[in-house]
Amino acid sequence: MTRRARSERGAATVLVVAGAGVLLLVAGAVAGVVGLVHAHRTAQAAADLAALAGATEQLAGGDGCGRAGVLAEANGAALVRCRATAAWLEVEVEVAPPAVLGTIGTLRAVARAGPDLGGTVSPARVPSARPASRPRGPGRRDPSPPRPRAA
């Protein structure tokens, strides 16, 4: 062997070990991000389901916030806040994320549910009743039967 060949022995081993370390670091970062995304989706799903169940219970005359809390717990979240009005119920839940690089706090999600009032309505201006007729437009059919014409 030549002098140069002996000095380069083991260089590939060092490169492979360094590459494996970089791959492990990237895999750990990706796993952490996936865990955070999963925890956030869990929080949002729990908030959505809790708001729907709470609004349904409230519409039936029961305790909407109590029902929302039970459903949030059943879906792995903790109910942080619940606001109920005559027209809708809003919940906020939190979920503990996976322990990635230590504790980073909690992930929160908010959802609101209520009866269908015939379109998008802001909570500040909730109409007292459903509109008598909906506007016609492309793709909308009038659900009422046609009226007979007077002769």
C-alpha positions as CSV (number, residue, x, y, z in Angstrom):
1,M,0.0,0.0,0.0
2,T,1.1,3.5,-0.6
3,R,1.4,6.1,2.1
4,R,-1.6,8.0,0.9
5,A,-3.9,5.0,0.9
6,R,-3.0,4.2,4.5
7,S,-3.9,7.7,5.7
8,E,-7.4,7.5,4.1
9,R,-8.4,4.2,5.7
10,G,-11.5,4.6,7.8
11,A,-12.6,7.9,6.2
12,A,-15.8,6.2,4.8
13,T,-16.7,5.0,8.3
14,V,-16.5,8.5,9.6
15,L,-18.7,9.8,6.8
16,V,-21.3,6.9,7.3
17,V,-21.5,7.6,11.0
18,A,-21.9,11.3,10.5
19,G,-24.6,10.7,7.9
20,A,-26.4,8.3,10.2
21,G,-26.3,10.9,12.9
22,V,-27.8,13.6,10.6
23,L,-30.6,11.1,9.5
24,L,-31.4,10.3,13.2
25,L,-31.6,14.0,14.0
26,V,-33.9,14.7,11.0
27,A,-36.1,11.7,11.9
28,G,-36.4,12.9,15.5
29,A,-37.5,16.4,14.3
30,V,-40.0,14.9,11.9
31,A,-41.4,12.7,14.6
32,G,-41.8,15.7,16.9
33,V,-43.6,17.7,14.3
34,V,-45.9,14.8,13.4
35,G,-46.7,14.4,17.1
36,L,-47.6,18.1,17.5
37,V,-49.8,18.0,14.4
38,H,-51.6,14.9,15.7
39,A,-52.1,16.5,19.1
40,H,-53.5,19.6,17.5
41,R,-55.9,17.6,15.3
42,T,-57.0,15.7,18.4
43,A,-57.7,19.0,20.2
44,Q,-59.7,20.3,17.2
45,A,-61.7,17.1,16.8
46,A,-62.5,17.1,20.6
47,A,-63.6,20.7,20.4
48,D,-65.8,20.1,17.4
49,L,-67.5,17.1,18.9
50,A,-67.9,18.7,22.3
51,A,-69.5,21.8,20.8
52,L,-71.9,19.7,18.7
53,A,-72.9,17.5,21.6
54,G,-73.2,20.5,23.9
55,A,-75.4,22.5,21.4
56,T,-77.6,19.4,20.9
57,E,-78.0,19.0,24.6
58,Q,-78.7,22.7,25.1
59,L,-81.3,22.7,22.3
60,A,-83.0,19.8,24.0
61,G,-83.2,21.8,27.2
62,G,-80.3,20.2,29.1
63,D,-76.9,21.4,30.4
64,G,-74.9,22.0,27.2
65,C,-71.6,22.9,28.9
66,G,-71.8,19.8,31.1
67,R,-72.3,17.6,28.1
68,A,-69.5,19.3,26.2
69,G,-67.1,18.7,29.2
70,V,-68.0,15.0,29.3
71,L,-67.4,14.6,25.6
72,A,-64.2,16.6,25.6
73,E,-62.8,14.3,28.4
74,A,-63.9,11.2,26.4
75,N,-61.9,12.4,23.4
76,G,-58.7,13.1,25.4
77,A,-59.0,16.8,26.0
78,A,-59.8,19.1,28.9
79,L,-62.6,21.6,28.7
80,V,-61.1,25.1,29.4
81,R,-64.0,27.4,28.7
82,C,-67.7,27.0,27.6
83,R,-69.9,29.9,26.6
84,A,-73.6,29.3,25.9
85,T,-76.2,31.7,24.4
86,A,-79.7,31.0,23.2
87,A,-78.3,30.5,19.6
88,W,-75.0,28.8,20.0
89,L,-72.5,27.1,22.3
90,E,-68.7,27.8,22.1
91,V,-66.1,25.6,23.7
92,E,-62.4,25.8,24.2
93,V,-60.4,22.6,25.0
94,E,-56.7,21.9,25.6
95,V,-54.6,18.8,24.9
96,A,-51.1,18.1,26.2
97,P,-48.7,17.6,23.3
98,P,-46.1,14.8,23.3
99,A,-43.0,15.5,25.2
100,V,-40.7,16.7,22.4
101,L,-37.6,18.5,23.6
102,G,-39.2,19.1,27.0
103,T,-42.6,20.5,27.9
104,I,-43.8,23.2,25.6
105,G,-47.3,23.9,27.2
106,T,-50.7,22.8,25.9
107,L,-52.4,23.0,22.5
108,R,-55.8,24.7,22.5
109,A,-58.7,24.5,20.0
110,V,-62.0,26.4,19.9
111,A,-65.3,25.4,18.2
112,R,-68.8,26.8,18.1
113,A,-72.0,25.0,17.2
114,G,-75.7,25.8,17.1
115,P,-78.8,25.3,15.1
116,D,-78.8,26.1,11.3
117,L,-80.2,29.6,10.9
118,G,-80.3,29.6,7.1
119,G,-76.8,31.0,6.3
120,T,-73.8,32.5,7.9
121,V,-74.7,34.6,10.9
122,S,-72.4,36.4,13.2
123,P,-73.0,35.7,16.9
124,A,-73.6,39.4,17.5
125,R,-76.6,39.5,15.1
126,V,-78.5,36.3,15.6
127,P,-82.0,36.5,14.1
128,S,-84.9,35.4,16.2
129,A,-86.4,33.1,13.6
130,R,-85.4,31.4,10.3
131,P,-86.0,33.6,7.3
132,A,-89.4,32.9,5.5
133,S,-87.7,32.3,2.1
134,R,-84.2,31.8,0.8
135,P,-82.9,33.6,-2.1
136,R,-82.9,31.7,-5.4
137,G,-79.8,31.4,-7.4
138,P,-77.8,29.1,-9.6
139,G,-77.8,25.6,-8.3
140,R,-80.6,26.3,-5.7
141,R,-84.0,24.7,-6.0
142,D,-87.1,26.1,-4.4
143,P,-88.3,23.3,-2.1
144,S,-91.9,24.5,-2.1
145,P,-94.2,23.0,-4.7
146,P,-95.2,25.3,-7.6
147,R,-98.3,27.5,-7.1
148,P,-101.2,27.1,-9.4
149,R,-101.7,30.1,-11.7
150,A,-104.9,32.1,-11.5
151,A,-106.9,32.1,-14.8
